[in-house]
Amino acid sequence: MGKKKKNQSSSSSSATDLLQTLGDFTSKENWDKFFTIRGIGDSFEWYAEWPQLRDPLISLIGAPTSSPPPQILVPGCGNSRLSEHLYDAGFHGITNVDFSKVVISDMLRRNVRDRSDMRWRVMDMTSMQVFMDETFDVILDKGGLDALMEPELGHKLGNQYLSEVKRLLKSGGKFVCLTLAESHVLGLLFPKFRFGWKMSVHAIPQKSSSEPSLQTFMVVADKENSSVVLQVTSSFDHSSLDCNKNQAFGIHEALESENQTRREYSHGSDILYSLEDLQLGAKGDMKNLSPGCRFELILGGEGDFCFSYRAVLLDARENSGPFMYNCGVFIVPKTRAHEWLFSSEEGQWLVVESSKAARLIMVLLDTSHASASMDEIQKDLSPLVKQLAPGKDDQGAQIPFMMAGDGIKHRNVVHQATSSLTGPIIVEDLVYENVDPEFSRIWPSEDLKFRRLVFQRTQGLVQSEALLMRDGSSHRTDVETERKKASSSSKSKRKGTQRRSDDSGNQLKVYHGYLASSYHMGIISGFTLISSYLESVASVGKSVKAVVIGLGAGLLPMFLHECMPFVGIEAVELDLTMLNLAEDYFGFTQDKSLKVHITDGIKFVREMKSSSATDEMSVVHGNEITSNNTRSCNGNCTASNARVDILIIDVDSPDSSSGMTCPAADFVEGSFLLTVKDALSEQGLFIVNLVSRSQATKDMVISRMKMVFNHLFCLQLEEDVNLVLFGLSSESCIKDNSFPEAAVQLGKLVKFQHLEISQSIMDAAKKIRCLK
């Protein structure tokens, strides 16, 4: 006997050793060994025993004599006597499953005579495909989920198991989970039964003990097939729990957190749904289109999927058709995910309209996808998005994948810099996959290359873009060849710093006779509004004063300087780094007709207004001005006291959260607009480059400008988000039928090297429309 007891003790010790890690709990071989050691007569009870469980379980399951009798599934049954007690209480429709052939054989032998109606199956509880959907009225888990949920192993097995539970339960059925309610278990259990289920938590009474121990809880999920999100209820007072303090605190925190999340769902907060939430009806029947519906979700991240994806699902608004696609996917790369077009709701609806898809799933990539190719991402996403496609499963229509691309064939980073004001800045040379037909007409044999200036904070927006040409290749018209060579040789150069843009010989250099940015061309086309005034000034050899707030790469001032020599230009730039980049990489130069002031643009305009007011008081005889018009170009420079004829605002905004990328909000405040009006000459023209995809923002700016200026015009560039606004303070204004004549007049004033460029500006001028 003594030896036998020693062997039993040794066996018990070995069994305990097997239960030290949950890695062992998920091993079929270890469980077979465990049950072999314990033997047929030595049952192993997880957590509470029958005397504590009898009353709460029977009250939940209902009367055993009901017709038809309830069908009960006990997954991971082991050799617990729980099923036997239930059978003896009158519940005969019990099916027990366990993946250990050893324990199922033992339990079958133990019960085959006395409990002949009870069924036993060797089966993995995470994959019970032998059972049809909605087979059981009750699924009773006693520690099974806990055994699958070792924190180091993650949620994979637990997820698979609970998905099976939800599949197998009938409508109105109950999942009864006996658990220690650890936070990582509840962190999976609560969300899994968030939609279409009513959940409650109960504390199972403990045996009398001198010290608090871990308490067993009973989590009950009732299958209601409703999209209403209900609070998780509890039948106990947290302060009265007779258990370990950490356990009591943990379940209290889990319940509070889950119920807070459920309140947010109920109140319509902007939260992330899972694919399973949607399949459960969180947003209704996903097979049906719901015009105007928009919500965010998480795709993948578990099972066979390589990545997790943040996405937005949008069903096109009413009267948005016709559609080319029933469902489409639009992938936004990480570098563009922050842009207003893809990060704001209003912008996303614009993408839906352009996609021609009745349902669009916009997928926003992040750093976790950096190592994956687009083919890998598309392959990973395909089975996920198919589950979100509207219509019947048998339609078989292919779901197109679209992407926010930039159409660039080749890119070479020329220079990178960092400014304390602007942040990281990139100068890059590139070749486009497709070139505008206009370029092909002007330079039919050229392999065209462009140079761009890009701020990292707004990578989707090109700050400046210039055409690069080999020295001399831009001067191909026979009539003006000699004049252009002379003009080219007379350009002043910044000694020792002209690195990329002004190399000698046959190297590429920035061509200032053409504005590659269409909005720059749009700005020039607005000069049509005052072309008569410009001609009257130029014809008598006088100078038109222009101020450009926002230097960028200096391309607009340089174009004005070269093509409109009667214009004196003052550019204002807050960031000295920008001036250095313009000079070093974009061929920008200063002279007596083109000066740069490193100062705040708003301050500059206000001082310009004050100076012009002082100037008016300084008139002594006729139009003679006694004040000094000279200007200093250091950081403390101030505006000269002559009124300005053309004032252009082309300033990047460091904060685009309002939906306005350009200009900074202060430049369209009412007080500043009034300052501008006072600083303009009688025939003065105020131009704002407005970059916004928000119609509400555009309307706000237009409304403010209408209040200040006597006349307001706009030019919407079809291919861009830029809206160029033109304000005039003069009483008289150009008539609509005079635009063609005025455009021709402007074309004669601008010294174009190619007539095609002149035509593009005149074509843009025809699109200018009057707002006031």
Summary of the structure (lengths in Angstrom):
residues: 772
radius of gyration: 37.8
end to end distance: 108.3
largest distance: 131.7
contacts: 2381
relative contact order: 0.06
helix: 37%
strand: 24%
